[in-house]
Amino acid sequence: MIFTEVAFPLIGGLGLFIYGMKTMSEGLQRVAGNRLRRILETVSANRVVACLTGALITGLIQSSSAMTVMLVGFVNAGLLNLSQALGVILGANIGTTITAQLIAFKITAYALPVIAVGSFMRLFAKRRRYLDYGAVILGFGLLFFGMATMKMGVAPIKDSPAFVDFFTRFEGDVFSGRLLCVMVGAFLTMALQSSSATVGLTMTLATQGLIGFPGAVALTLGDNIGTTVTAELASIGASPAAHRTARSNTLFNIFGVTYIVLLFPFFLDLVTWVSATLLQMGPPEMIVGGEQPNIARYIATAHTMFNVVNALFFLIFLKFLLKAAYWLTPTNAEAEEDMDLFKTKYLDKSFLNVSSVALEQARQEILRMGEIARESMSKVFKSLPERKLKALGQWRHREDAIDVLQREIMDYLVQISQSDITLADSKQISSLMRMTNNIERIGDSIENIAELIEEMIENDLDLAEEGIDDFNQIAKKVVEFYGFILDCLKKPREDSIMGKAREMEDGVDELREIMRTKYIMRLRDGTCTIDPGIIFTDMLSNFEKIGDYCFNIAQSLAGIK
């Protein structure tokens, strides 16, 4: 009976807490997500500003895991470099402690009314914004109701000799007990995927007197290590830079916990002094009505102070954290070259007011973007006859780079247009923008063909020999057309480009029609099956689109559009 009285409220309360945390975090991200992403994309290279930005945003979305995963994605996409991301990570670890501070306030009595308000908003609101606000309020209420339920569950066991004996192992007064607490906190956070949930559970046990203040702080230190697993999982299959971002977050927390554990008595004294002197709190072990009402605030303070002290330490020694991340994630020359794909090479904002120079820089960057697309095109088109998935998988990295470069080039051209320019410059900007967008669309079509080839290889589908020959023939035609366009971009020749471009586009369209007809004939003869044939016709459509985009670029080069 005692088991059901304890286990059910404890597990149910923990579930409510985690669900409330998730609901609140997701609602906050939807309310402010796009604005937060724009802030992150333009975050300052100044490490202090980046740290403050990370703390503010994480405090708003109430999830350091979501923040670090977002950072890994931004670094993987080339929107942030590793140095910028590290500054934000330091702040994110501070921002996540806001949850613990909120939990430490005694506002559980208002949990049910808050749940009611949030539920009514979710049920009856019509606008998306108010539905999201409702999710935030509902999650906030569920979080505190979960805390109250857990507290109710652990209350009966505080006088049980067996449970008291078990929890006395989680004492931070001795080094071995300290390490046990850190490991338990880390593994529990990994399992729950929420450091806030582990901190909340720790506060509940401590309030009921089952865990002492030193043990509770040590458990909280372990939470900081456990929460890093989310970013590590998010970096699987990502670029080396994304791996280094995740490694940096892990190193930050492991190293910080290590030196705090070694200096543990001094750290506890500092937390006690801050809580008692600055926050005017009574002793953590003070008992009122059979509970320790102050200890939750002490735990929250310790959680915040650990991350503040650790962030200040690494703000000073950030370059050593950066070096360690590089050392732990070594790459070869080819991988480093792939990382450089995301960085613009020719765009220099110091020349924005010199339109002739700036426009030539933009043209060179567009040409570089086009060469990246050509390399991706060449490797993808060769992969069907060779049926090599490993080689084919490299297209994703180049497609991401093309998307990043498109954004950078378009932003650069917009900034040029905002300066004092001539009518001729304005027309040239429009042409360059059109070229940039069409190269990005070519990248999308290459992506579509790559995914179709992946589908064929993974499902063990084969084209007839004649179908392979057709694929090679139209691929060769498209590569030739695209190569002609890039050559014209290198050495503009407006007088002769359109005639050749029209001839080559007609050639691609004609091949597509001939090959579609031949496929139908093979289908009737039984020399080819339906599934690979459908995929082949989709490939033909994408080849035709690439021809259309090449023709659009030719028009821009000729000054027609």
Summary of the structure (lengths in Angstrom):
residues: 561
radius of gyration: 29.9
end to end distance: 80.2
largest distance: 94.0
contacts: 1998
relative contact order: 0.07
helix: 81%
strand: 0%
